[in-house]
Amino acid sequence: MTQSLYTQLTDTPQTATYLAQATLRDILLPLILGDETEGISYWAGKQLATKFPLESIADLSQFFEQINFGQLSLKKQKKNQYFFELTGPIITKRLADFKTPDFQLEAGFIAQTLEQQLQVTAEAKATVENKKRVTIFVQTDTNDPIEIPLETEAMVTMQSPEVTPISPTEPAEPVTPVTTEPTPEPEHEPVAKASFSSVANLPSRQELHRRKKH
């Protein structure tokens, strides 16, 4: 980074925040990713949104300001289309300091957030207009609902197993008499080996107590 560029980037009231974001997003990432910067940034934005689920567009706008992405406002909404505008000092500064600043990270974040809120697929595209403002267009598809991943379904099933509770006052089942002396089960056998289907057949505490007396 040249001294002139450093001076240019630090010439803002939010020096630390802006310098960190500009250095990483507009200098380092393009050097590493090259032509893949937009695509990977968009994917990264969608992944980031899964870590910060937001319930409404108002929450989305508030989060953008908190994370210093800029001021996000919904300008127009049609049936399956959303038109956002991204403004604010950090947007103006990035547009002025860099020839092609990337805003696909924000676009991916918005697309994934709307997917989570609406439960339908959504794609977004950020466009810089006249080096003055950033618009983000989102297209949703109500005919393509989001499916719950298999691993999520498994977790839901595991969290609520259908196991019949055993009442402590339930009388023990009668023991069928036998002609030979029954072989006592080893006391050290771990109970954990019993399956859910055999739990109901285990003797009650009263039954075990009677067996010890005899």
ChimeraX attribute file (.defattr): number of C-alpha atoms within 10 A of each C-alpha:
attribute: neighborCount
match mode: 1-to-1
recipient: residues
	/A:1	7
	/A:2	7
	/A:3	8
	/A:4	8
	/A:5	11
	/A:6	12
	/A:7	10
	/A:8	14
	/A:9	20
	/A:10	15
	/A:11	13
	/A:12	15
	/A:13	9
	/A:14	13
	/A:15	11
	/A:16	11
	/A:17	14
	/A:18	21
	/A:19	16
	/A:20	13
	/A:21	16
	/A:22	19
	/A:23	14
	/A:24	13
	/A:25	17
	/A:26	20
	/A:27	14
	/A:28	13
	/A:29	18
	/A:30	16
	/A:31	12
	/A:32	10
	/A:33	13
	/A:34	10
	/A:35	10
	/A:36	11
	/A:37	18
	/A:38	20
	/A:39	14
	/A:40	16
	/A:41	22
	/A:42	26
	/A:43	16
	/A:44	16
	/A:45	22
	/A:46	22
	/A:47	15
	/A:48	17
	/A:49	20
	/A:50	13
	/A:51	8
	/A:52	12
	/A:53	15
	/A:54	18
	/A:55	13
	/A:56	14
	/A:57	16
	/A:58	12
	/A:59	11
	/A:60	21
	/A:61	19
	/A:62	17
	/A:63	17
	/A:64	17
	/A:65	13
	/A:66	11
	/A:67	9
	/A:68	17
	/A:69	19
	/A:70	21
	/A:71	18
	/A:72	23
	/A:73	18
	/A:74	16
	/A:75	10
	/A:76	11
	/A:77	12
	/A:78	8
	/A:79	9
	/A:80	11
	/A:81	16
	/A:82	17
	/A:83	16
	/A:84	20
	/A:85	18
	/A:86	23
	/A:87	17
	/A:88	14
	/A:89	15
	/A:90	20
	/A:91	22
	/A:92	16
	/A:93	16
	/A:94	19
	/A:95	19
	/A:96	14
	/A:97	15
	/A:98	12
	/A:99	10
	/A:100	12
	/A:101	19
	/A:102	22
	/A:103	24
	/A:104	24
	/A:105	24
	/A:106	25
	/A:107	26
	/A:108	29
	/A:109	25
	/A:110	28
	/A:111	24
	/A:112	26
	/A:113	25
	/A:114	26
	/A:115	19
	/A:116	19
	/A:117	13
	/A:118	17
	/A:119	18
	/A:120	17
	/A:121	19
	/A:122	24
	/A:123	18
	/A:124	23
	/A:125	18
	/A:126	22
	/A:127	17
	/A:128	16
	/A:129	9
	/A:130	8
	/A:131	15
	/A:132	11
	/A:133	15
	/A:134	20
	/A:135	21
	/A:136	24
	/A:137	21
	/A:138	21
	/A:139	18
	/A:140	21
	/A:141	17
	/A:142	14
	/A:143	8
	/A:144	11
	/A:145	14
	/A:146	15
	/A:147	9
	/A:148	9
	/A:149	8
	/A:150	8
	/A:151	9
	/A:152	10
	/A:153	10
	/A:154	10
	/A:155	10
	/A:156	10
	/A:157	11
	/A:158	10
	/A:159	8
	/A:160	8
	/A:161	8
	/A:162	9
	/A:163	9
	/A:164	10
	/A:165	8
	/A:166	9
	/A:167	7
	/A:168	9
	/A:169	7
	/A:170	8
	/A:171	11
	/A:172	15
	/A:173	12
	/A:174	8
	/A:175	8
	/A:176	5
	/A:177	8
	/A:178	7
	/A:179	5
	/A:180	6
	/A:181	7
	/A:182	8
	/A:183	6
	/A:184	7
	/A:185	7
	/A:186	7
	/A:187	7
	/A:188	6
	/A:189	8
	/A:190	8
	/A:191	10
	/A:192	6
	/A:193	8
	/A:194	10
	/A:195	9
	/A:196	10
	/A:197	9
	/A:198	9
	/A:199	14
	/A:200	14
	/A:201	9
	/A:202	13
	/A:203	15
	/A:204	15
	/A:205	10
	/A:206	10
	/A:207	15
	/A:208	11
	/A:209	11
	/A:210	9
	/A:211	9
	/A:212	7
	/A:213	6
	/A:214	5
